[in-house]
Each structure stands twice: as C-alpha cells, then as structure tokens.
Amino acid sequence: MLLWALGQIEIGVGTLAGTNEGIDGPVAQSIHSLKQWIKQTQPHILGDETP
C-alpha cells in the first residue's frame, strides 16, 4: 500500500518473498543480539501489540 501511495509501484508477492529470504540470514544474528541486549538491560520493556 505504501509503495502504491508513493508512486503506484507494484511489487509481486514472489519478489517480496525472495527479498525477505535474502535479508533473513544477514540480519538474523543482529536481531538475536538485540533481543538478548533488551532482555538483559531493559527487563521492563514489552512489545505493544495494539493494532
């Protein structure tokens, strides 16, 4: 929706899935490290799942 609103850009589902798979590996360790840091240093921070 955002890309469409910015310039009527269409991206296929396959492109999005491929991009997500390509990004998953390189950022997985950083995300894991960030989660561990939050648990150790910020124990009272919780995710807000309010839509």
Secondary structure as the mmCIF struct_conf table of DSSP 4:
data_model
#
loop_
_struct_conf.conf_type_id
_struct_conf.id
_struct_conf.beg_label_comp_id
_struct_conf.beg_label_asym_id
_struct_conf.beg_label_seq_id
_struct_conf.end_label_comp_id
_struct_conf.end_label_asym_id
_struct_conf.end_label_seq_id
HELX_RH_AL_P HELX_RH_AL_P1 LEU A 2 GLY A 7
HELX_RH_AL_P HELX_RH_AL_P2 VAL A 13 THR A 41
TURN_TY1_P TURN_TY1_P1 PRO A 43 HIS A 44
#
